[in-house]
Structure formats: structure tokens, C-alpha cells
Amino acid sequence: MATDTARQTQIARWGTASDPATTAQAMYDMYTIDLRNDVGRIQQPVLVLGAWAAYAQYGSTKESTRAIFTQQYALQAFAVNALDYLLKPVQEARLAAALAKARAHCSAPVPAAMTPAGPAEEAPLAPLTVQDQVFVKDGERCWFVKLADIKLFEINGSYPRIHFESHQPLIPRTLQQLEARLDPKVFFRVNRQQIINLKWIAGIEPWFSNTLKLKRRGGPEVEVSRQQSVRFRELLSL
């Protein structure tokens, strides 16, 4: 994405000197890990950069990139009551105006109508045991499933898909919500997309970059991320 020829040469040298296994793992993670559900949970300020030059041959322009930003970030920001947003290159007067707006907002008293009268959040749902049965509805079909029979929770698009028997319904939850209610001694978060029932593991194999691959009974293999491979060994080793 660099347009400076000197920088392009420097980046090429960096790429040649990079560790092949690390580069391959980074590319694999970039193509297989869906972070859309996690992005919404970020609480820290985030700088969003829009690159277009590398995609000029595909029709990308500075104007089209700015339009994408407006549609995907600016409009949504105002939907959640964002105070302002700035585009580079930032002008000093524009930055000063945004800071003044932020200071005024922080010093303003909270209206009485906005003060919560009771608890701000609903009480968390009780954790489930492996013997509990859960109600699952997908479209016009319904099931009453024992958690012990669920082999896998797997992100499919925006929602998780539950694998049990020959069924794979979708449920309107996030993996984070499911993980909070599941028994960690039975269900393990192997990566960002999957939670597996440990009782359905048929075998374990070492995988590249010190990760693990799990063989499931009656299902495809599951790859454990590097971070979770370390946790898997710590939790389940003697």
C-alpha cells in the first residue's frame, strides 16, 4: 500500500527477512478469523485508516474510500451519539473545535431524565450445566437439546451455529454470551470462531507454530489458536 518506490523496496526487504512460519500464520489468521463480533466490544479509542492507492487498479479512488468511511463509520458513529469525527489531514482549527465540544460535553450536568433509577444492567443469566437442556429455535423449527449432546458452537456469518446430531441451527447470540454461560470444564473456546465440547474430542495432534489440532468424533478437525493452545495445555495437563 506504499506509493513511494524507496519505501516499497524497504518493505520488500522486510518481507524477505521475515520468519516464514510467522508470516504464514499471520496470513492464515487474517483470512480465517472473523473479528466483526469482537470489534463491537472494543472500548478504547480506535484510529481507522483507509488505504486506496494499492487498489487503484481495481477502481478504488480517494473519493470512494472517503465515501466508504462515511457510510461505515461516520453515520454509525452519530447513531451511537458520537460527538464528532476528524479526517486527516486534521486542521488546527477543526481539532480545536472538536476538543471544545468534548470539554463542554464532559463538564455538562447529566439531565435528571437520563439518570438511571435502578440497576443499569440486567442480572446475568445463570450458568448452565452439561445436563441442562436448552430451547433452540431456527426459523419454524424448534429443538429441546441437552448441552451434553452439543458438539460445537461455530460462528457462521453474524451468529453462532450449533452442531448436534445432524442439525446445525443458528441462534441470535454471540460466542461471548454463550461462553459466559457454558461450563468451562466441558466447553472450551478453541479460537475466535469455535467453542468445542471436550467430550467429543477423539484425538489431539501437534500442529504448526506450537498449536494443536483436535479430531472430533463424527466431525471435521478443529484447529486451536496459539493462545488457546497454551491455555488448553495448562488447563488439561496433569
Rosetta blueprint (number, residue, H / E / L):
1 M L
2 A L
3 T L
4 D L
5 T H
6 A H
7 R H
8 Q H
9 T H
10 Q H
11 I H
12 A H
13 R H
14 W H
15 G H
16 T H
17 A H
18 S L
19 D L
20 P H
21 A H
22 T H
23 T H
24 A H
25 Q H
26 A H
27 M H
28 Y H
29 D H
30 M H
31 Y H
32 T H
33 I L
34 D L
35 L L
36 R H
37 N H
38 D H
39 V H
40 G L
41 R L
42 I L
43 Q L
44 Q L
45 P L
46 V L
47 L L
48 V L
49 L L
50 G L
51 A L
52 W L
53 A H
54 A H
55 Y H
56 A H
57 Q H
58 Y H
59 G L
60 S L
61 T L
62 K H
63 E H
64 S H
65 T H
66 R H
67 A H
68 I H
69 F H
70 T H
71 Q H
72 Q H
73 Y H
74 A H
75 L H
76 Q H
77 A H
78 F H
79 A H
80 V L
81 N L
82 A L
83 L L
84 D L
85 Y L
86 L L
87 L L
88 K L
89 P L
90 V L
91 Q L
92 E H
93 A H
94 R H
95 L H
96 A H
97 A H
98 A H
99 L H
100 A H
101 K H
102 A H
103 R H
104 A H
105 H H
106 C H
107 S H
108 A L
109 P L
110 V L
111 P L
112 A H
113 A H
114 M H
115 T L
116 P L
117 A L
118 G L
119 P L
120 A L
121 E L
122 E L
123 A L
124 P L
125 L L
126 A L
127 P L
128 L L
129 T L
130 V L
131 Q L
132 D L
133 Q E
134 V E
135 F E
136 V E
137 K E
138 D E
139 G L
140 E L
141 R E
142 C E
143 W E
144 F E
145 V E
146 K E
147 L H
148 A H
149 D H
150 I E
151 K E
152 L E
153 F E
154 E E
155 I E
156 N E
157 G L
158 S L
159 Y E
160 P E
161 R E
162 I E
163 H E
164 F E
165 E L
166 S L
167 H E
168 Q L
169 P L
170 L E
171 I L
172 P L
173 R L
174 T L
175 L H
176 Q H
177 Q H
178 L H
179 E H
180 A H
181 R H
182 L L
183 D L
184 P L
185 K L
186 V L
187 F E
188 F E
189 R E
190 V L
191 N L
192 R L
193 Q L
194 Q E
195 I E
196 I E
197 N E
198 L H
199 K H
200 W H
201 I E
202 A E
203 G E
204 I E
205 E E
206 P E
207 W L
208 F H
209 S H
210 N H
211 T L
212 L E
213 K E
214 L E
215 K E
216 R E
217 R L
218 G L
219 G L
220 P L
221 E L
222 V E
223 E E
224 V E
225 S L
226 R H
227 Q H
228 Q H
229 S H
230 V H
231 R H
232 F H
233 R H
234 E H
235 L H
236 L H
237 S L
238 L L
